[in-house]
Amino acid sequence: MGRAWACAQSFISLAGDRVPDMSPVGSLRRFDATVGDISLLAVTSQTASVFETLGTLPGVKLVHQAPSSCTVQFERNQITVRTALPDHAGAALLHYTGSRAHTVALIHRAEARDLELGPTGVRARASGEILPTPTEQDVYRLLDLPFIAPELREGHGEVAAAEAGTLPRLVERRDIRGDLHMHSTWSDGRDEIEEMVKQAVTLGYEYIAITDHSQHSVAAGGLTPDRLRRQRQEIDELRPRFPGIVILHGAEVDIMPDGELDFPDSVLAELDIVLASLHERAWHNGTQLTERYLSAIQNPFVNIITHPTNRLVGYRSGYDLDFTRLFAAAVETGTVMEIDGAPAHLDMDGTVARRAIESGVTVSIDSDCHRATWLEGHMALGIGTARRGWVEPGHVLNTRSLKEVQELFWTKRRKGLQERARRNVREAGRG
């Protein structure tokens, strides 16, 4: 998904004003993690001229051309570009976006209204007239439905929700106030903290968290407690230079095979935010991995569980976890579950994220970024993934003010430490 999205955006940018109305369709527009092909739709009444223009762009090779579509080679990828007339662009955009399950549901709904829905337009059966549908909203209106966001179009109840008026108000980029997961050159990031901060300022963020890896992640240059404290000094020196943004100091801390964390509580207590992650499976099955997560969730200092299934898109499926237990524990303790926008993860995926919010879990949408210039792109992928999970702004931690974020963290810490103290007293009494 990440590579396909970047390629599509680069191609659209290259075309620029020469092909002004061109956008992604298919699984790419629906933010599916795996994209079968890169498909775009250009709205134009001059198809031949558009294809000729595309073939003359630098770095673009025209491979195949048909009356209403062409295939080009760009950045070692094949891109299919289809065209639609302006009056029927909505029907075409809807058709080529899919999914098949969603499109079939709409076709049946159209038939019940004596209409035929297809890529070239909406036809009234009685008169044979092709009805004008310049936008997707026009198509949905003919079907007596409100607009359904592309990320929801998977045949998972979105049409029924639209009919009932219960579609979610999905989270958008403008809702995001900060990014709570990123890396710097202190571990395996490519840019220094200052560069990450500068880019975050340009994106309008109110706060960010620098969360480099802990010491167990040797391959990622994980930080020892001593290096972590020296990093804190650098952040303290940067803060006065960037008064418009709050820089939180955190760490992405490994959950060890025995369920303990890579840093002792005395070190975790020094941090503004603690992310806990599984990076080493240690031959554990789903039940054992679930127990490791549950142990981390119970730690009063752990704020966010990152990329929970630890999948690598296209290479490794996610862990088979007991999400019922995990989400119940997260709600009980006030622990946040992450939707990771790194293209390799996109984790939790839409299905798991929807289950999380339906369980009452608060989620965070983070970039897990290792380069400043990737902050915006990774966040966009994270938001798209969250939208596939029907996630609304109210479900998301980093749509909230910094004060609200910190209150959630401190509430968990206070309650967790109080419960730990009571447990110690009970155990001492039994001894």
GIZIWO-V96082 format. One line per field, one symbol per residue. ss: DSSP state (h for helix, s for strand, l for the rest). burial: 1 if it has 16 or more other C-alpha atoms within 10 Angstrom, else 0. Layout:
ss = ???
burial = ???
This chain:
ss = lhhhhhhhhhhhhhhhhhhllssslhhhhllllllllsssssslllhhhhhhhhhllllsssssslllssssssllsssssssslhhhhhhhhhhhhllhhhhhhhhhhhhhllssssllsssslllllssllllhhhhhhhlllllllhhhlllllhhhhhhhlllllsllhhhllssllsllllllllllhhhhhhhhhhllllsssssssslllhhhllslhhhhhhhhhhhhhhhllllllsssssssssslllllslllhhhhllllsssssllllllllhhhhhhhhhhhhhlllllssllllllslllsllllllhhhhhhhhhhhllsssssllllllsllhhhhhhhhhllllssssllsllhhhhhhhhhhhhhhhhhlllshhhshhhllhhhhhhhhhhhhhhhhhhhhhhhhhhhhhl
burial = 11011011001101100010011111111111101011111111001101100110000111000000111111000111111111111111111111100110011011000011110111110000011111111111011011011111111001100100001101110001111111110111111111011011100011111111111110001111100110110010001000001111111111111010111000010011111111000000000111111111111111111111111110000110101001111110111111111111111111011111100011111111111101111111111111111111111111110100000111011001000000000000000
